[in-house]
Amino acid sequence: MTPERLRVPSSGDKHLPTLDGLRGVAVLLVLAFHFAHLDGQGGRVERVLLGVTGAGWSGVDLFFVLSGFLITGILLDAKGAPGYFRSFYLRRALRIFPLYYAYLAVLFVALPWVVPASVLDVKPGTQGWLWSYAGNVLYARERGFAVSPYAAHFWSLAVEEQFYLAWPFLVWVLSPRRLAVMSLALVALAFGVRFGIHHTSWNATAAYVLTPCRADALAAGALVALAVREPGGLVRLRALAPWVLAGAALAIAAIWFARGAFFGGDPVVQVWGFSALALGYGAVLVLVLSASAGSLLGRSLASRPLRAAGRYSYGLYVLHYPVFLALEAVGLGAPTFARWSGSRLGGILAFAGLAAALSLAAALLSWTLVEARFLKLKGLVPYPLAGASGRDPLAPPATT
């Protein structure tokens, strides 16, 4: 693909296959982080495997960059049109609410009838935080996830929902230039808040889960969306991206070497590493957007397995967590498989394979019974066309 033919995706386009694949990479990183683990020390192969998958938590940062890019692009393309807010919020609700609230209903309403409360380990007073998409605030306040372990992964969904609530208004009221300044300010703010937390309260959970602390990844995606909509913007970003990615990779490698791991709860990783991840994944996004269909990157991300993982990524993310916790609770964790197979590596791989298969089955069931049914309703609330301003942006589109 020659530079002058680089195309900017808009809200009216179909999903780009490579972005589906990149979303698949993000969810597979998270699954690898949660599935590939085993206590104690093993051989070199096990240590390398656990060291690599131990950084899979950063898949959430890639999700944030993608969300910042896609949501900002959608909003920019619809800005000024009637029904701007209505269409955005209704479509977001149809995408994320059904599975999220179905999960909470099963966890808090159905399961307590058949599963002892001690197994679910849900503390009184936590439900309101989760039903209102404020689980990240709850976990920050409690300095950990023990208050509701089966919903611990919902902190990231809370971050995204809080972003969805605020960002459309900022896009509406700010010019693209001022929105870019705001995005840069958020990158700096996120670093400053994390730095401040670790020099005052030392609350590593807060620095990991609170929206202001993770705003740099969302803002990095927003900056890409803004830049590629400028004439020649994607071409200029494409020239810069390899250098940004190299710098981010060097920073991450330096932290990894100095700390012996790249662990998301490490204060050094949180203060410095999160910034490097935001910039690095932003650069990866640019490279993906500008990759030709025939390039190695384009072919890899457009492969059917990665695109499938991307398509079902929401269900995989929501449902993989209770799957691996339930397996461990009934004694089918990696140590059990290691004893059966006589190999630590075999135990890790067997557990990861079983957890992945069950998670995929659950995600496919969720897609068929819940998600796809509600996604069909999106056709009733299409994104409005920009340029039809002059009406209350909260009013519904005119009918004929």
PyMOL commands that set and color helices and strands:
alter all, ss='L'
color gray80, all
select helices_A, chain A and resi 3-5+17-35+44-53+56-78+84-113+117-120+127-131+135-142+149-151+154-173+176-197+204-209+211-228+233-259+267-289+296-301+304-311+313-329+334-341+344-380
alter helices_A, ss='H'
color red, helices_A
deselect
rebuild
show_as cartoon
